[in-house]
C-alpha cells in the first residue's frame, strides 16, 4: 500500500493558497531573478539537489536530522524549503489543493527521490 507523507501543514493557510499572497509573489520573484541571472529554475535547482538521494524519514516523535544537501547522499524534512510534502510510492495520493510555493518531493518505495515539482 502506498502512503503519502504530508510533512508540511496538512491544511495550507489561505495565504499559501491565494495566488496574490506574499509567498506566491516571493516564489515568482525568485523564479524571475533566477532567469535574469541565467540560473536554473527552482524546480531544476531542487531536482539537482534531491533526485537520486535517499530520504531519511524521522521516527515518530523525533525531529528530522539536519542534513546538508551539498554534502551527503541523503536528505530529511529539515533539508527542505517550506511548505513541502513528501509523496511516497509511485501511486501516492495527494490533496488537490494548489499551492504554487509548495515543494513536492516524490520518493520511491526504497526512499530514493525520483522527482520534484511545485504545486
C-alpha positions, 0 to 999 in steps of 0.5 A: 500500500502506498502512503503519502507523507504530508510533512508540511501543514496538512491544511495550507493557510489561505495565504499559501493558497491565494495566488496574490499572497506574499509567498506566491509573489516571493516564489515568482520573484525568485523564479524571475531573478533566477532567469535574469541571472541565467540560473536554473529554475527552482524546480531544476535547482531542487531536482539537482539537489534531491533526485537520486538521494535517499530520504531519511524519514524521522521516527515518530516523535523525533525531529528530522536530522539536519542534513546538508544537501551539498554534502551527503547522499541523503536528505530529511524534512529539515533539508527542505524549503517550506511548505513541502510534502513528501509523496511516497510510492509511485501511486501516492495520493495527494490533496488537490489543493494548489499551492504554487510555493509548495515543494513536492518531493516524490520518493520511491518505495526504497526512499530514493527521490525520483522527482520534484515539482511545485504545486 
